[in-house]
Amino acid sequence: MKTILKQFRVLLFFSLLVMLPSLPARAEIVAAAASLQPAMQKAIPQFNREHGADLQGVYGASGNLARQIENGAPFGLFLSADEKWARYVREKGFLDCDPLPFVKMPLVLWRMGSEAPSIELLGSEGLKIAIANPETAPFGRMAKEYLQEKGFFDKIEKSGRLILGGDVLKTALAAQSGGADLAVIPLSVALRLEGGRWTELDTPPQVLFGGLVKGKKTVQLEAFWTFLRSPEAEPVMKEFGFIPVDR
């Protein structure tokens, strides 16, 4: 059994290397939840220009990124869409300190069209609802919990109308392309989708957490992590729907 597990981890690690973009030998990588991608694609280049750095971003479901860090991925800063996966990496011994909160993000209901969707549509028969995979994507878990709280989830799932995306970006694209009628996604992703409208859901925003990775962090990554938790980063984060946390 131990041999099989070891072989699986080796295969997972090399699969990760194939999936990662081509990176220099001493790449400085920010591993960020997919909900952060719109903001990071602006914040990282801005930071690089101002500090002469060469940080790069890798994006995906927080749970997948956490497992990749556990299996040796060269990520120096981990930005999780919730505390659970950041805490998981910390408890496995890969973060150099307890994870810290840095922004919050509302959950919204999105659909194609010119009118914002009403929450009542979630109870409509025949409509397909897309959420990210609750097992690996914190906003997927948040969406599932919201649907359960409102009494919609079981009906949607049992009728075969639940569409699961690998992360929130894939979930949004599924709805945008017609694979689902509605998507429950973070505001940061809804803001980048063309051709649709969104309604903020009546649930507290998700708090995102992050931390530096032992043995992979660099001076520039430490500086970027400090930047993200400073008032200096607020304009770019607010542009993409993120809310500052109390400091």
JOGI-V474568 format. One record per residue. RES is the residue in one small letter. SS is DSSP state (helix for helix, strand for strand, loop for the rest). PHI is phi as a letter, one per 30 degrees, with the letter a starting at -180 (* if undefined). BURIAL is 1 if it has 16 or more other C-alpha atoms within 10 Angstrom, else 0. Layout:
res->RES ss->SS phi->PHI burial->BURIAL
res->RES ss->SS phi->PHI burial->BURIAL
//
This chain:
res->m ss->loop phi->* burial->0
res->k ss->helix phi->d burial->0
res->t ss->helix phi->d burial->0
res->i ss->helix phi->d burial->0
res->l ss->helix phi->d burial->0
res->k ss->helix phi->d burial->0
res->q ss->helix phi->d burial->0
res->f ss->helix phi->d burial->0
res->r ss->helix phi->d burial->1
res->v ss->helix phi->d burial->0
res->l ss->helix phi->d burial->0
res->l ss->helix phi->d burial->1
res->f ss->helix phi->d burial->1
res->f ss->helix phi->d burial->0
res->s ss->helix phi->d burial->0
res->l ss->helix phi->d burial->1
res->l ss->helix phi->d burial->1
res->v ss->helix phi->d burial->0
res->m ss->helix phi->d burial->0
res->l ss->loop phi->d burial->0
res->p ss->loop phi->d burial->0
res->s ss->loop phi->d burial->0
res->l ss->loop phi->b burial->0
res->p ss->loop phi->d burial->0
res->a ss->loop phi->e burial->0
res->r ss->loop phi->c burial->0
res->a ss->loop phi->d burial->1
res->e ss->strand phi->c burial->1
res->i ss->strand phi->c burial->1
res->v ss->strand phi->c burial->1
res->a ss->strand phi->c burial->1
res->a ss->strand phi->b burial->1
res->a ss->strand phi->e burial->1
res->a ss->helix phi->e burial->1
res->s ss->helix phi->d burial->1
res->l ss->helix phi->d burial->1
res->q ss->helix phi->e burial->1
res->p ss->helix phi->e burial->1
res->a ss->helix phi->d burial->1
res->m ss->helix phi->d burial->1
res->q ss->helix phi->d burial->0
res->k ss->helix phi->c burial->0
res->a ss->helix phi->d burial->1
res->i ss->helix phi->d burial->1
res->p ss->helix phi->d burial->1
res->q ss->helix phi->d burial->0
res->f ss->helix phi->d burial->1
res->n ss->helix phi->d burial->0
res->r ss->helix phi->d burial->0
res->e ss->helix phi->d burial->0
res->h ss->helix phi->c burial->0
res->g ss->loop phi->i burial->0
res->a ss->loop phi->c burial->1
res->d ss->loop phi->b burial->0
res->l ss->strand phi->d burial->1
res->q ss->strand phi->b burial->1
res->g ss->strand phi->c burial->1
res->v ss->strand phi->b burial->1
res->y ss->strand phi->b burial->1
res->g ss->strand phi->l burial->1
res->a ss->loop phi->d burial->1
res->s ss->helix phi->e burial->1
res->g ss->helix phi->d burial->1
res->n ss->helix phi->d burial->1
res->l ss->helix phi->d burial->1
res->a ss->helix phi->d burial->1
res->r ss->helix phi->d burial->1
res->q ss->helix phi->d burial->1
res->i ss->helix phi->d burial->1
res->e ss->helix phi->d burial->1
res->n ss->loop phi->c burial->0
res->g ss->loop phi->j burial->1
res->a ss->loop phi->d burial->1
res->p ss->loop phi->d burial->1
res->f ss->loop phi->c burial->1
res->g ss->loop phi->c burial->1
res->l ss->strand phi->b burial->1
res->f ss->strand phi->c burial->1
res->l ss->strand phi->c burial->1
res->s ss->strand phi->c burial->1
res->a ss->loop phi->d burial->1
res->d ss->loop phi->a burial->1
res->e ss->helix phi->d burial->1
res->k ss->helix phi->e burial->1
res->w ss->helix phi->d burial->1
res->a ss->helix phi->d burial->1
res->r ss->helix phi->d burial->1
res->y ss->helix phi->e burial->1
res->v ss->helix phi->d burial->1
res->r ss->helix phi->d burial->1
res->e ss->helix phi->d burial->0
res->k ss->loop phi->d burial->0
res->g ss->loop phi->j burial->0
res->f ss->loop phi->c burial->1
res->l ss->strand phi->c burial->1
res->d ss->loop phi->d burial->0
res->c ss->loop phi->a burial->0
res->d ss->loop phi->d burial->0
res->p ss->loop phi->d burial->1
res->l ss->strand phi->c burial->1
res->p ss->strand phi->d burial->1
res->f ss->strand phi->b burial->1
res->v ss->strand phi->a burial->1
res->k ss->strand phi->b burial->1
res->m ss->strand phi->b burial->1
res->p ss->loop phi->d burial->1
res->l ss->strand phi->c burial->1
res->v ss->strand phi->b burial->1
res->l ss->strand phi->c burial->1
res->w ss->strand phi->b burial->1
res->r ss->strand phi->a burial->1
res->m ss->strand phi->d burial->1
res->g ss->loop phi->k burial->0
res->s ss->loop phi->c burial->0
res->e ss->loop phi->c burial->0
res->a ss->loop phi->d burial->0
res->p ss->loop phi->d burial->1
res->s ss->loop phi->d burial->0
res->i ss->helix phi->d burial->0
res->e ss->helix phi->d burial->0
res->l ss->helix phi->d burial->0
res->l ss->helix phi->d burial->1
res->g ss->helix phi->c burial->0
res->s ss->loop phi->d burial->0
res->e ss->loop phi->d burial->0
res->g ss->loop phi->j burial->0
res->l ss->loop phi->d burial->1
res->k ss->loop phi->d burial->1
res->i ss->strand phi->c burial->1
res->a ss->strand phi->c burial->1
res->i ss->strand phi->b burial->1
res->a ss->strand phi->d burial->1
res->n ss->loop phi->e burial->1
res->p ss->loop phi->d burial->1
res->e ss->loop phi->d burial->0
res->t ss->loop phi->b burial->1
res->a ss->loop phi->c burial->1
res->p ss->helix phi->e burial->1
res->f ss->helix phi->d burial->1
res->g ss->helix phi->d burial->1
res->r ss->helix phi->d burial->1
res->m ss->helix phi->d burial->1
res->a ss->helix phi->d burial->1
res->k ss->helix phi->d burial->1
res->e ss->helix phi->d burial->0
res->y ss->helix phi->d burial->1
res->l ss->helix phi->d burial->1
res->q ss->helix phi->d burial->0
res->e ss->helix phi->d burial->0
res->k ss->loop phi->d burial->0
res->g ss->loop phi->i burial->0
res->f ss->loop phi->c burial->1
res->f ss->helix phi->e burial->1
res->d ss->helix phi->e burial->0
res->k ss->helix phi->d burial->1
res->i ss->helix phi->d burial->1
res->e ss->helix phi->d burial->0
res->k ss->helix phi->d burial->0
res->s ss->loop phi->d burial->0
res->g ss->loop phi->i burial->0
res->r ss->loop phi->c burial->1
res->l ss->strand phi->c burial->1
res->i ss->strand phi->c burial->1
res->l ss->strand phi->c burial->1
res->g ss->strand phi->c burial->1
res->g ss->loop phi->d burial->1
res->d ss->loop phi->a burial->1
res->v ss->helix phi->d burial->1
res->l ss->helix phi->d burial->1
res->k ss->helix phi->d burial->1
res->t ss->helix phi->d burial->1
res->a ss->helix phi->d burial->1
res->l ss->helix phi->d burial->1
res->a ss->helix phi->d burial->1
res->a ss->helix phi->d burial->1
res->q ss->helix phi->d burial->1
res->s ss->loop phi->d burial->0
res->g ss->loop phi->j burial->0
res->g ss->loop phi->d burial->0
res->a ss->loop phi->b burial->1
res->d ss->loop phi->d burial->1
res->l ss->strand phi->b burial->1
res->a ss->strand phi->b burial->1
res->v ss->strand phi->c burial->1
res->i ss->strand phi->b burial->1
res->p ss->strand phi->d burial->1
res->l ss->helix phi->e burial->1
res->s ss->helix phi->e burial->1
res->v ss->helix phi->d burial->1
res->a ss->helix phi->e burial->1
res->l ss->loop phi->d burial->1
res->r ss->loop phi->c burial->0
res->l ss->loop phi->d burial->1
res->e ss->loop phi->c burial->0
res->g ss->loop phi->i burial->0
res->g ss->strand phi->b burial->1
res->r ss->strand phi->b burial->1
res->w ss->strand phi->b burial->1
res->t ss->strand phi->b burial->1
res->e ss->strand phi->d burial->1
res->l ss->loop phi->d burial->1
res->d ss->loop phi->d burial->0
res->t ss->loop phi->b burial->0
res->p ss->loop phi->e burial->0
res->p ss->loop phi->d burial->1
res->q ss->strand phi->d burial->1
res->v ss->strand phi->c burial->1
res->l ss->strand phi->c burial->1
res->f ss->strand phi->b burial->1
res->g ss->strand phi->a burial->1
res->g ss->strand phi->a burial->1
res->l ss->strand phi->d burial->1
res->v ss->strand phi->c burial->1
res->k ss->loop phi->e burial->1
res->g ss->loop phi->i burial->0
res->k ss->loop phi->c burial->1
res->k ss->loop phi->d burial->1
res->t ss->loop phi->b burial->1
res->v ss->helix phi->e burial->0
res->q ss->helix phi->d burial->1
res->l ss->helix phi->d burial->1
res->e ss->helix phi->d burial->0
res->a ss->helix phi->d burial->0
res->f ss->helix phi->d burial->1
res->w ss->helix phi->d burial->1
res->t ss->helix phi->d burial->0
res->f ss->helix phi->e burial->0
res->l ss->helix phi->d burial->1
res->r ss->loop phi->c burial->1
res->s ss->loop phi->c burial->0
res->p ss->helix phi->e burial->0
res->e ss->helix phi->d burial->0
res->a ss->helix phi->d burial->1
res->e ss->helix phi->e burial->1
res->p ss->helix phi->e burial->0
res->v ss->helix phi->d burial->1
res->m ss->helix phi->d burial->1
res->k ss->helix phi->d burial->0
res->e ss->helix phi->e burial->0
res->f ss->loop phi->c burial->1
res->g ss->loop phi->j burial->1
res->f ss->strand phi->d burial->1
res->i ss->strand phi->c burial->1
res->p ss->strand phi->d burial->1
res->v ss->loop phi->c burial->0
res->d ss->loop phi->d burial->0
res->r ss->loop phi->c burial->0
//
